[in-house]
Amino acid sequence: MDKLLALNWSSLLTPDSSVAEMVVRGTLTYLFLFVLLRVFRRPTGQLGIADVLLITILADAAQNAMGGTYNSVTSGFVLIGTIVFWDRLIDYLAYRYRWFSRSRHHIH
């Protein structure tokens, strides 16, 4: 019963990595996402299910870059850039090819 209620205050309050590194990782990741989403933004009111999926996946990729799961912030940036590339390519194909647009909108 003691183990259920016991707290290790030292491990609870001591960061796993350098606070400065966490600040730099968070800052770089935020600025990268900010610029990326500003460049590739959509007009207001045109947020679809694919956009929500993109934001969700970007959030997961960004979390890894900020939290230190990757060895470098650059690894996170490459992953985020890859995800945005595929999102833009799919949007382009849907715009360019009618058959692709219909199949994209019927995915649930």
VENURCOR-V739837 format. One record per backbone hydrogen bond with DSSP energy under -0.5 kcal/mol. NH is the residue of the N-H (numbers start at 1). CO is the residue of the C=O. If there is no record, write none. Layout:
nh->{NH;NH}
co->{CO;CO}
This chain:
nh->{5;6;9;12;13;14;15;22;23;24;25;26;27;28;29;30;31;32;33;34;35;36;37;38;39;40;41;46;48;52;53;54;55;56;57;58;59;60;61;62;63;64;65;66;67;68;69;70;76;77;78;79;80;81;82;83;84;85;86;87;88;89;90;91;92;93;94;95;96;97;98;101;102;103;104;105;106;107;108}
co->{1;2;7;8;9;10;13;18;19;20;21;22;23;24;25;26;27;28;29;30;31;32;33;34;35;36;38;43;46;48;49;50;51;52;53;54;55;56;57;58;59;60;61;62;63;64;64;64;72;73;74;75;76;77;78;79;80;81;82;83;84;85;86;87;88;89;90;91;92;93;96;97;98;99;100;101;102;104;106}
